[in-house]
């Protein structure tokens, strides 16, 4: 698995978890978490860095070669 695939896996899992949180626990807090996740995805598009890299890189995931 590449670093990019790992990022997508983490992003998708968190969005689903936050949506479930919004549905079953607290709607307003869940929507805030989903919005925060969206902001983090947008910043990773522009900077090339994602907070998930903190724990994906020690798992020896490497960037895809072009």
SERO-4910 file (N, C-alpha, C, O; in steps of 0.05 Angstrom, whole numbers):
BEGIN
 pado doro    nc1    nc2    nc3   cac1   cac2   cac3    cc1    cc2    cc3    oc1    oc2    oc3
  Unk    A     17    -23      0      0      0      0     18     25      0     38     26     14
  Unk    A     10     44    -16     26     69    -17     16     89      4     -5     85     16
  Unk    A     31    110      7     24    131     26     -3    144     18    -19    150     35
  Unk    A     -6    148     -8    -31    161    -17    -55    143    -12    -76    153     -4
  Unk    A    -53    117    -16    -75     99    -10    -80     98     20   -104     96     28
  Unk    A    -60     99     36    -63    100     65    -78    125     74    -95    124     91
  Unk    A    -71    148     62    -85    173     68   -115    170     61   -132    178     77
  Unk    A   -121    159     38   -149    156     30   -164    138     48   -187    142     55
  Unk    A   -151    117     57   -163     98     76   -170    112    102   -191    108    113
  Unk    A   -151    127    113   -155    142    138   -177    163    134   -195    165    151
  Unk    A   -177    177    112   -197    198    107   -225    186    106   -244    196    118
  Unk    A   -228    165     90   -254    153     87   -264    141    113   -288    144    119
  Unk    A   -247    129    128   -255    118    154   -264    139    173   -284    136    187
  Unk    A   -249    161    175   -256    183    193   -282    197    185   -298    203    202
  Unk    A   -286    201    159   -311    213    150   -335    196    157   -355    206    167
  Unk    A   -333    169    153   -355    151    160   -359    151    190   -382    150    200
  Unk    A   -337    151    206   -340    151    235   -352    177    245   -369    176    263
  Unk    A   -345    199    234   -356    225    242   -385    227    234   -401    238    249
  Unk    A   -392    216    211   -420    216    202   -437    199    221   -460    206    228
  Unk    A   -426    176    229   -441    158    248   -443    172    275   -464    170    288
  Unk    A   -423    186    283   -424    202    308   -446    223    306   -461    226    325
  Unk    A   -448    236    283   -469    256    280   -497    243    280   -515    255    291
  Unk    A   -500    220    269   -525    207    268   -534    197    296   -557    201    304
  Unk    A   -516    183    310   -524    170    335   -518    184    361   -530    179    381
  Unk    A   -499    203    361   -491    215    386   -499    244    387   -517    251    402
  Unk    A   -486    262    372   -492    290    373   -489    302    345   -467    303    334
  Unk    A   -511    310    334   -512    320    306   -493    344    302   -478    344    282
  Unk    A   -494    363    319   -479    388    314   -449    382    317   -433    392    301
  Unk    A   -441    367    337   -412    360    340   -402    343    317   -380    346    307
  Unk    A   -419    325    307   -412    308    285   -408    324    259   -390    318    244
  Unk    A   -425    343    255   -423    360    231   -397    377    233   -384    381    213
  Unk    A   -391    386    256   -366    402    260   -342    384    254   -323    393    241
  Unk    A   -342    359    263   -320    341    258   -318    335    228   -295    334    217
  Unk    A   -340    331    214   -339    326    185   -328    351    171   -312    348    152
  Unk    A   -337    375    179   -327    399    167   -297    402    172   -282    410    154
  Unk    A   -287    396    196   -259    397    202   -243    378    184   -222    385    174
  Unk    A   -254    355    180   -242    335    162   -240    346    134   -219    343    121
  Unk    A   -261    360    125   -260    372     98   -239    393     96   -225    395     75
  Unk    A   -235    410    117   -215    430    117   -187    417    116   -169    427    102
  Unk    A   -183    396    130   -157    382    130   -151    370    103   -128    370     94
  Unk    A   -172    359     89   -168    349     62   -160    371     43   -142    368     27
  Unk    A   -173    394     45   -167    417     28   -138    426     33   -124    432     14
  Unk    A   -130    428     58   -103    438     63    -82    418     53    -60    426     44
  Unk    A    -88    392     54    -69    372     44    -66    374     13    -45    367      2
  Unk    A    -87    382     -1    -86    385    -30    -66    408    -37    -50    405    -55
  Unk    A    -66    429    -21    -50    452    -28    -21    450    -17     -2    460    -29
  Unk    A    -18    436      6      9    434     18     23    408     13     47    406     15
  Unk    A      8    387      5     20    361      1     26    345     26     39    324     25
  Unk    A     18    356     49     22    343     75     -4    338     88    -23    354     87
  Unk    A     -6    314    101    -31    306    114    -23    298    143     -3    285    146
  Unk    A    -39    305    163    -33    296    190    -31    266    193    -18    257    212
  Unk    A    -44    251    176    -43    222    178    -14    212    172     -8    189    179
  Unk    A      2    229    160     30    221    154     45    215    180     64    199    179
  Unk    A     37    227    202     51    222    228     51    193    235     71    183    247
  Unk    A     30    178    229     30    150    236     31    131    211     35    107    214
  Unk    A     29    142    187     32    126    163     61    122    155     68    100    147
  Unk    A     77    142    158    105    140    150    120    120    168    136    105    157
  Unk    A    116    119    195    130     99    210    121     70    203    135     51    210
  Unk    A     99     67    189     91     41    180    104     34    153     96     15    140
  Unk    A    124     49    146    140     45    122    124     48     96    131     34     76
  Unk    A    104     65     96     90     70     71    105     92     55    113    112     67
  Unk    A    109     88     30    124    106     13    105    119     -7     84    108    -14
  Unk    A    113    142    -18     98    155    -39     99    139    -64    119    125    -69
  Unk    A     78    141    -81     78    128   -106     99    140   -124    103    164   -124
  Unk    A    112    122   -139    131    133   -159    117    140   -184     99    125   -193
  Unk    A    124    162   -196    109    172   -220    118    158   -244    108    164   -266
***
